């Protein structure tokens, strides 16, 4: 596999893992009231259906991003998501535990769709219209998220630098989305320095703003 395919694949896997920690919490919460013998079934079935839904939603997103200036809008929205990742704590207290296998699976799938919007948008931007990369990335990263969720969440709490790294990946993806909007590109094609430095500058801006905001709240590194 050459670097042109490997780079977006690694970015997709990184986005899935960084943004998937809260989805892993949802899986744990939704299945916690089930008997042990049904818990794994709920996790496997719910995760499988969630992956299928994620692929379908990403395909829809890839189609929608072909609409004029929508990649520009998507990139700007992804910048917001990157900032939100740095400055917000996602609440999962309102996720109800299921008392049956069907309810737990339904909760996992529904919550994943609702909470997975950032994943879908980021992955659509990083995939460069290659749905095969999306599927491979999900197949690689989802088992890591599900079975290593506790480790991932502990590492993120212990090493906040991982959150900044993830936000940087999202900012880079957002910048690439904006640059790839062919309707927006016509306005900047005569300025090659923008192509060279825009992604780097936006990564620095997002991480710096996130750090300053967290420092003001007293939660910076």
C-alpha positions as CSV (number, residue, x, y, z in Angstrom):
1,X,0.0,0.0,0.0
2,X,1.5,3.4,-1.0
3,X,1.6,6.5,1.2
4,X,-1.3,8.2,-0.7
5,X,-3.6,5.4,0.6
6,X,-1.8,4.8,3.9
7,X,-1.9,8.4,5.1
8,X,-5.7,8.8,4.9
9,X,-6.2,5.3,6.4
10,X,-4.0,6.2,9.4
11,X,-5.9,9.4,9.8
12,X,-9.3,7.6,9.7
13,X,-8.1,5.1,12.3
14,X,-6.8,7.9,14.5
15,X,-10.0,9.9,14.2
16,X,-12.1,6.8,15.1
17,X,-10.0,6.0,18.2
18,X,-9.8,9.6,19.4
19,X,-13.5,10.3,18.9
20,X,-14.6,6.8,19.8
21,X,-13.9,6.9,23.5
22,X,-17.4,8.2,24.4
23,X,-19.0,5.7,22.1
24,X,-17.2,3.0,24.0
25,X,-18.7,4.4,27.2
26,X,-22.2,4.2,25.7
27,X,-21.7,0.5,24.8
28,X,-20.6,-0.2,28.4
29,X,-23.5,1.8,29.9
30,X,-26.2,0.4,27.6
31,X,-25.2,-3.3,28.4
32,X,-24.4,-3.0,32.0
33,X,-27.7,-4.4,33.3
34,X,-27.7,-7.5,31.1
35,X,-26.7,-10.9,32.3
36,X,-23.0,-11.7,31.6
37,X,-24.0,-14.2,28.9
38,X,-26.0,-11.6,27.0
39,X,-23.6,-8.7,27.5
40,X,-21.1,-9.8,24.8
41,X,-23.9,-10.5,22.4
42,X,-25.2,-7.0,22.9
43,X,-21.7,-5.5,22.4
44,X,-21.0,-7.5,19.3
45,X,-24.5,-7.1,17.7
46,X,-24.8,-3.4,18.6
47,X,-21.3,-2.6,17.5
48,X,-21.8,-4.5,14.2
49,X,-25.0,-2.6,13.4
50,X,-23.4,0.7,14.5
51,X,-20.5,0.1,12.0
52,X,-23.0,-0.6,9.2
53,X,-24.9,2.6,10.1
54,X,-21.7,4.5,10.2
55,X,-20.6,3.3,6.8
56,X,-24.0,4.2,5.3
57,X,-24.0,7.7,6.9
58,X,-20.4,8.2,5.6
59,X,-21.5,7.3,2.1
60,X,-24.3,9.9,2.4
61,X,-21.8,12.5,3.7
62,X,-19.4,11.8,0.8
63,X,-22.3,12.4,-1.7
64,X,-23.4,15.6,0.1
65,X,-19.9,16.9,0.2
66,X,-20.0,17.1,-3.7
67,X,-22.5,19.9,-3.4
68,X,-21.0,23.4,-4.1
69,X,-19.2,24.9,-1.1
70,X,-20.4,22.1,1.2
71,X,-16.9,20.9,1.8
72,X,-16.1,24.4,2.9
73,X,-19.0,24.4,5.3
74,X,-18.1,20.9,6.5
75,X,-14.5,21.9,7.1
76,X,-15.6,24.9,9.2
77,X,-17.9,22.7,11.2
78,X,-15.1,20.2,11.7
79,X,-12.9,23.1,13.1
80,X,-15.8,23.7,15.6
81,X,-15.8,20.0,16.5
82,X,-12.0,20.0,17.0
83,X,-12.4,23.0,19.4
84,X,-15.3,21.2,21.2
85,X,-13.1,18.1,21.6
86,X,-10.5,20.2,23.4
87,X,-12.9,22.3,25.6
88,X,-15.9,20.1,26.3
89,X,-16.7,17.0,28.4
90,X,-19.3,14.8,26.7
91,X,-22.0,13.8,29.2
92,X,-23.2,10.2,29.1
93,X,-25.2,10.1,32.3
94,X,-28.5,10.1,30.4
95,X,-27.7,6.9,28.5
96,X,-30.1,4.3,29.9
97,X,-29.0,0.7,30.5
98,X,-31.1,-1.8,28.7
99,X,-32.9,-4.6,30.6
100,X,-33.1,-6.8,27.5
101,X,-30.7,-7.7,24.6
102,X,-32.9,-5.9,22.1
103,X,-33.2,-2.7,24.1
104,X,-29.4,-2.6,24.8
105,X,-28.6,-3.1,21.1
106,X,-31.1,-0.4,20.1
107,X,-29.6,2.0,22.6
108,X,-26.1,1.3,21.4
109,X,-27.0,1.8,17.7
110,X,-29.1,4.9,18.3
111,X,-26.6,6.6,20.6
112,X,-23.7,5.7,18.2
113,X,-25.6,7.4,15.3
114,X,-26.4,10.5,17.4
115,X,-22.9,10.8,18.9
116,X,-21.1,9.7,15.8
117,X,-21.8,12.7,13.7
118,X,-18.4,14.1,14.3
119,X,-16.8,10.8,13.3
120,X,-18.8,10.6,10.1
121,X,-18.0,14.1,9.0
122,X,-14.3,13.8,9.9
123,X,-14.0,10.4,8.2
124,X,-15.8,11.6,5.1
125,X,-13.3,14.5,4.8
126,X,-10.2,12.3,5.4
127,X,-11.2,9.5,3.1
128,X,-11.0,11.5,-0.2
129,X,-14.1,9.8,-1.5
130,X,-12.7,6.3,-1.0
131,X,-15.3,4.3,0.8
132,X,-13.0,1.2,1.0
133,X,-10.7,3.2,3.2
134,X,-13.7,4.1,5.4
135,X,-14.6,0.4,5.8
136,X,-11.0,-0.7,6.5
137,X,-10.5,2.1,9.0
138,X,-13.7,1.2,10.9
139,X,-12.9,-2.6,10.9
140,X,-9.5,-1.9,12.3
141,X,-10.4,0.8,14.9
142,X,-13.8,-0.3,16.2
143,X,-12.5,-3.5,17.8
144,X,-9.8,-1.4,19.5
145,X,-12.4,1.0,20.7
146,X,-14.8,-1.6,22.0
147,X,-12.3,-4.0,23.7
148,X,-9.8,-1.3,24.7
149,X,-12.2,1.4,25.7
150,X,-11.2,1.5,29.3
151,X,-7.5,1.7,28.4
152,X,-8.2,4.5,25.8
153,X,-10.3,6.5,28.3
154,X,-7.7,6.1,31.1
155,X,-4.9,7.1,28.7
156,X,-6.8,10.2,27.6
157,X,-7.5,11.2,31.2
158,X,-3.8,10.6,32.2
159,X,-2.2,12.1,29.1
160,X,-4.3,15.0,27.9
161,X,-1.8,15.5,25.1
162,X,-3.6,12.8,23.3
163,X,-6.7,15.0,23.1
164,X,-4.7,17.8,21.6
165,X,-3.2,15.4,19.1
166,X,-6.7,14.3,18.1
167,X,-7.8,17.9,17.8
168,X,-4.8,18.5,15.6
169,X,-5.8,15.6,13.3
170,X,-9.4,17.0,13.1
171,X,-8.0,20.5,12.3
172,X,-5.8,19.1,9.6
173,X,-8.6,17.2,8.1
174,X,-10.9,20.3,8.2
175,X,-8.2,22.3,6.4
176,X,-7.8,19.7,3.8
177,X,-11.6,19.6,3.2
178,X,-11.7,23.3,2.7
179,X,-8.8,23.2,0.3
180,X,-10.4,20.4,-1.7
181,X,-13.7,22.3,-2.2
182,X,-13.3,22.9,-5.9
183,X,-15.7,25.8,-5.8
184,X,-13.7,27.5,-3.1
185,X,-10.4,26.5,-4.6
186,X,-10.9,28.8,-7.6
187,X,-10.6,31.8,-5.4
188,X,-7.2,30.8,-3.9
189,X,-5.5,28.9,-6.7
190,X,-3.3,31.8,-7.5
191,X,-1.9,31.9,-4.0
192,X,0.4,28.7,-3.7
193,X,1.6,29.7,-0.2
194,X,-1.9,29.2,1.1
195,X,-1.9,25.6,-0.1
196,X,1.5,25.0,1.6
197,X,0.7,26.5,5.0
198,X,-3.0,26.6,5.5
199,X,-3.3,23.2,7.1
200,X,-0.3,23.7,9.4
201,X,-1.5,27.2,10.5
202,X,-5.0,25.9,11.3
203,X,-3.6,23.0,13.4
204,X,-1.5,25.5,15.4
205,X,-4.5,27.9,15.7
206,X,-6.9,25.3,16.9
207,X,-4.5,23.7,19.4
208,X,-3.4,27.2,20.7
209,X,-7.0,28.5,21.1
210,X,-8.0,25.2,22.9
211,X,-5.0,25.4,25.2
212,X,-5.7,29.1,26.1
213,X,-9.3,28.4,26.7
214,X,-8.5,25.4,29.0
215,X,-5.8,27.5,30.7
216,X,-8.5,30.2,31.4
217,X,-10.7,27.4,32.9
218,X,-7.8,26.0,34.8
219,X,-7.9,22.7,32.9
220,X,-4.9,23.1,30.6
221,X,-1.9,20.7,30.6
